[in-house]
Amino acid sequence: MEFGHVFEALMLICFGFSWPLNVIKAYKARTTKGTSLAFIFLIITGYIAGITAKFINHQFNYVLAVYFINLGIVMMNVFVYIRNKNIDKKNNLLKLKSTETIDTKVLSKVGNTNYSYSLDELIYPEKANTKEEKNAVILLGNGQDKMIPVQSLGREFKFNFKIYNKSYEELSFENVKEYFNLAIAPLSPEGIMIHLGENEIQLCINNCELFDKKYLDLIKLIKNCNRNCRIALISVSNPQNNENINILNRHIKAIADSEQCDFVNLDNAHLWNPEATKAAIEFAQNMGLNTRKPLSDVAEILYSYKLNILDEEISDVKLIS
């Protein structure tokens, strides 16, 4: 018995032992996240090179069998990767579609109410499928934020830029990066208003350092997409003066200050006067001023509508139903 062959076989068994576990883990994960196809192919190339060397040297023994076994197991990772890649594509498509659909149940109940402004899709149905342009301003929120008719308000208040509502009802730190890369990064926005935190209150209370890190990671992701992108952070509405929400909003403001972002405090919503804002905009335009509107002003207009009109209408609908 040649001990060299024994130790070579032992080495291959040690290297190959982790691959069956990797196949099982990848199969259960149903996603390609954390898996590198290039690395798998590198391992496959190494095993093929080892097998080729055995054939060249006419070493047809049990070590060669171990090479083939390891190669077969690693190949299984390729098939699982392809399967998971298809699952990722289907999941991404479903997420993208969910952000582009309107809550028809709510619309059917509130569609005939007398809004000061109406939902974009109701006022301009012919523009519902208009291709979105780059370098626009994006509203990235959650919950009922997706109902804010940003384009209609933009026309009413004469915004001199394109604005799109890319809010997602279930948006949280768990999915915001993937969602940003999928639905927002391709638009290369020049401004983003972030309303994120309603689903993260418990995280902020239990682990404020992790909350801050995840928020900062999102801002870093946005700046990597466009380093000149304007960013506004919007607080979580707190009409009941909940102390946990107060703590969360203090963290959001601190992050805004540290990253030189605008901060919008929704607790001041009752002080906002949309008609006065509209008059000021018209006055500025009549004077020939056409500068970019600060994101904080834009957010105040959008959330004045949401908090003072949309939320009240939806509450009325819930009471009626």
Disulfide bonds with the S-S distance in Angstrom:
none
